[in-house]
């Protein structure tokens, strides 16, 4: 690390002077992507001698399949524009639990980050994510920072000093946004079912996507909820604005919503800016199993591609294509199962088009084992599988499958 960063303009930034052949490059995911830097890196890829880039969830359509001519892409997920990479066969998937990402990215040679302008103490807030960036930054040979005056300075997020940054560019551009789709009637029904079992005072974890967003949208009738999650979203801000989320009953971080990354729109970014009721933390904190299990009534709300009749979950592959992730779902479910009054919930629509998402046998990998099965919710109801033997599990799962598929599922249901 240098004593002070070298300041250059974006047009003058030459990654040939920064990246070495064979380097492992990491940058922030989703809204935290430093788009000016990634665009510049991709434009210069032919001159870099072959590098590997680790990419997370994508909010901006920066990386495209044609960029794989000189870059090897690795990710833990197939969401967003990563789907095009996976479909083209140029995305290598790391199928590990989310809590293991720090070990993977700690090998980074070069880290690209997006920061807020420095505060009065000269500190640059990462603003939109701590997440796996802390682990990557701690071991990197070179840190390149895009200081964007439209990035919020979020409390708790990792700060960089001048001596932590090697090369710095200044920009002023809108941050990449992630807008959730409006809930369908099926999503709204799922949200109502989940909301009916979430107790007042619960601490929530929720995943990304339309289903968790619909669940949050249905929780307006609850009181004194808390947030300790991988992400913070627009729907969470809505609950905070309504006074539903107060964080007053959390075991740790009372009064504060804790997450690893902000994924949403300007509404979320403006809420987080300088707000002491928000804290962005690294994965080692947000996904710590002991901290999660100790939370008061920890409720984990995650989605899936399909669930079989015994409770096994495929959260990764649909139609033979990698579109999801192992992620942190299994870790959060196990923590919720251990929490006093906790609820481990998987919520999903009963169908995808004409296909049932409640199945006899998974069409993809087992992302979450049936030994970790808890509560499964579709628009047709709630199946609490906890403590049940296989025959009873099958009956409860059949009851929440789409009526058009129940007899078929019953006819082909296997013993195992």
N, C-alpha and C positions, 0 to 999 in steps of 0.2 A: 504494500500500500504506500502511496505517496503522501507527503506532508500536506499537500493541497492538490485539488484536482486540476487537470489540464482542461481548460474551457475551450470548446470548439463550436463552430456553427454546424447545424445539421448537414448542409451541403458539403462541408469539408470533412465530415466524419469518414475516415477510411478504416474499415474493419480489417484490412490487410495488415495494418500496423498493430492490431489488437489480438486477433485470433490466429492461432497456430494450427497447422494441419493436424487433424485428429482430436481437436479440442472438444470438450463437452460444454455446451452453452445452455444456460437456464434463464428463463424470465418469468415474471409474474403472470398469473392466469386471469382469464375473463376480463373484468373491468380494469384490472391492475396491469394489463399488458402495456408496455411502453411502445406504442405503435410506431412512433417515429423511428425508434431504434430498430425494431423488428423489420420494418419496411426497408430500411437502409441495409440491414444485414442480408436480407433475402435478395435485394437488388445486386449485391456484390458477391453472391455465393460462388460464382464460377471462379473467382480469384482467390478463394480461401483454402483450397487444397483438401477439401473433404472434412466436414465436421458433423457432430451429432448434436441435435437440439432437443431438449426436453420441453414439451408443451402440455399445458393443462387444458381446462375448459376454455373454449374460444368464444369471445363475444364479438370480436372484429374478424372479418373474413380475410385476415392477412396471409395466412399460410395456405397454399394451394398445392394440389398434387404435382404440378409441374416443377415445384421447388425441390422436389426429391431427386432431381437430376444430379445435384451436388451435395445434398444434405440428407442425413439419416435422421428421421423423426421418431421419437419415442414418447409415449404418453401413458398415463394410467387410465385414460377414458376415451370413448369414441363419440362424445357429445359435440353439439355445435358443428362448426365447419370441419372438425376432426372426422366426421362421418365420410366426407368426400375423400379424405386421405385413406381411411380404412377401406372404403369401397374400391379405391384404386390400388390397394395392396401395398401402400407405401407408408403405413403407420405400424410401428412395432409397439405392441401393448405390454406394459408391465402389469401383471395381474396380482398385485400385492394389496394388502390392507393399507388404507390411507395413512395410518400411523407409521408405516415404514418408509414413506416418501422422504423424510429427512435424511435417512441413511443413503438413499439413492442419489439425491441431489447434492449431498455433501461432497461428492466427487467433482463438482462443477469447476471448470477452469475459468470460465467467463460468466458473469452474471449481469443481466440487463434489468434495470429497475426504473420504475416511474415514481417520482417523489413530488411532494408539495414543496413550495418555496421555503427557505430556511426561516426558522423562528428567531426571536430576539437573542437566543443563545447560539445561533448558527447551526441548529439541528434540522435535518431534512427528514420529515415524516414520510414513511412509505405510503401512508394514507389509505390505500385501498386493499392492502393485504399484508399480513405478516406471514401466516400460512407456512409454506415450505421455504420461503425466501430466507428466513434467518439461518437455516442450516446451510443453504447454498452460499450465502454471503460470508459466513464464518470461515470457509475454506478456499474461497475463490482466489485465483491469481490476479484477476482484473475485474473491477466493478465499474460499469458504465451506467451513468445516471441521466435520465431525462427528467429535468425539473420543469414541471408543467404547472402553470399558475391556476389551472382549473381542477387540480387534484386537491381533495380535502385533506386537511391536517387532522388525522383521527387519533384521539388519545389511545395510548396503549400500543399503537403500532410501532414497529421497530423504527428507530431514528438512526440516521447516518450523520457523522460529522465530516468535515472537510477531509480529514485524514483517511476516512473509509472509502472515499471515492477517487478513482484514478482519472476518469474522463467524464466531463459533464457537458451536456447541451441544454439549452433553455428553449422551451416551447410554450405555446399557448394554443391548445386545441381541445375540443370537447373530448371528454373521457368516453371510451367505448361503453355502451350501455347494454343491458340485458333486460328485455321486456318480456314478462310472462304473458302467455296467451290467456284470453278471457276464459273463465271456467265454463265448461259445457254443463248441461243438466246432470249428466252422470258424475262429473267432478263435484258439482255442488252437493249431490246426494252423498257422495263419499265424505265430503267435508262435514256434513251434518251428522253422519254416523260417528265419525271420529270425535267431533266436538261433544257428542253426548256422553262419552266415557272419560274425557279429560277432566280431571278434578281442578277446582280452584287451588291456586297456590303451586301448580305444577311448574317445573322447569322444563322448557321445551328445547328439543333438538329437531331440526327439520332439514330435509334434503332440498335439492334443486329440482325445479320442474313444476308443471301445472297442478299435479295432485297435492304436493305439500302447500303450494300457494292457496289452493282451494280450501284446504284444511285450516290454514291460518285465517282465511276470510270468514270462516264459520265460527271462530272462537270468540266473537264479540260478546257473547253472553257470559264469559268467564271473568274471574276476578284474580288479581294479584299473580298473574303468570310471570315467569322468568324466562330468560333466554340464555342458553349456553350451547352454541351450535357451531357447525363448520362454516356456515354462511349467515349473513344478515341481509335481508331483502326488503323490498318495498312493502310487501304485505306485513312484515314484522313492524315496520314504522307505523303502518295504519293502526295496529294494535296498541302500540305505544301512545300514539296520539289520542286514542280513545280512552286511555287510562286502564286498559285491560292488562297490559304488561307493565308491571311496576318493579319487578325483580326484588320485591321486599321479603320474600320467603325463601330465597336461595340459601343454600348452605354456605357457599363461597361467593364472593363478588356481589354482595348485596347492593341493590340499587344500580347495577351495571349489566348491560347486555353484552355478552362475550361472544366473539366469533373469530374466525381465522381470516375471512375475506368478505368484502362487500360485493354483492352481485345484484345489480338493480339499475335504477335510473338516477337522473339528477336529483330527484326527490330524496333518495337515500343518501346521496353524497352530501347534499346540503344539510341533512339532518345530522350526519356524522361529524361534520366539520367543527372542530373545537368543542365537541360535546362530551363532557366528562361522564355521561351515562352510557357511553360506548367504549369498549376496549377490544382492540384487535390483538390477538395473541398467536404465537406459533403453534404448530400442530402438536408439539409435545405437551402443550397446555390444554388446548381445546379437545384433544382426543385422549387425554390421560385417563386410563380406565378407573383408577381409584378415585380421582376427582369427580368423574362422571357418576359413578355408582353412589358416591356420597351425597349427591345433590338431592334435595327434597323433592320427592315424587318426580323423578326424572322420566320424561315421556319422549321416546324416540319415534319420530314420524318419518318413514322413508317409503319410497316407491319401488316398483319392480317391473320387469318385463313380463314375467309369468311366475306362478306359484303352483307347485303340484299338490296333489291331494293329501300328502303327508306333511306339507309345510316347507319343503325345499324351495329355495328362491333362486331364480335366474335373473340377475340384474345387469347382464352384460351383452348378450347376443340375441338379436331378433332377425328372423329370416336368414340366418346364416351370416349376418354382418354384425360386426362389433359396434354397438351404438351406445353402450352404457359404461359401467365401471364396477369393480369390486367396491371401491370407495371405502367409506367409513361405516356403511350400514350395519355390517355384522358386529363391529365394535360397539356402536351405539346401542344396538339391540341387547347385547350381552350386559352392558352397563345398566340399561333400563330394567332388565330382569333382576338385577342385584339390588337396585335402588328400592328403598322402603316406599311402597306405594307407586312404584314406577310402572310404566306401560311400554312394552316393546311392540311397535305397530308397523306393519307393512300394509300400505294402501295402494290399490290399483283398480282401474276399470275392469269389469269382468270380460270385456272383449276388445279386440283390435280389429276393426272391420268385421268380417264374418268369422274370425277365429277366436276361440275361447282362450283367455289368458289364465284361466284355472284349468290345469292340464293333469293328465294321468302321469305322463313322463315329460320332463323338461326337454326342450329342443336345443338348449345351450348348457353351459357349465353350471355347476352348483356354486353360486356366489355366497349363499348363506345356507348352512346345513340345517336339516330339520331338527337337529338337537338344540338349535338356537331359535326355533320357531316360537312365536308368541301369539300376537293377535293379527289376523288378516282381515282387511276390510275392503269390500267392493260396494257399488251402489245398491246391491241387494242385501247388505247386512254385515254383521260382525261375526267372525269365527274365532273364538278364543280357544287356541289349541294347547294352552299351557296345562301340563300335567295329564294330557290325554293319551291313551294308547292309539295305535294306528286306525282300528276300525272306527272309533269315535271321531278321530280327526277327519277321516274321509267323509263321514256324514255331515260334519259341520262345514267342510269345504264345498261339498255338493250344494248345500243350502245357499251359499253366496255366489255360486256360479250363475251365469245367465240361464234363465229357464229353457231357452232353446237348446242348450248343450247338456243339461243335467242327465237326461236319460242316456245319451251317448257316453258320457263320462262314467256313469254307473255301470254301463255294460262292459266297458273296457278296463275298469279300475283293477289295478294289480294288487296283490296281497302286500307287496313290499313298498 
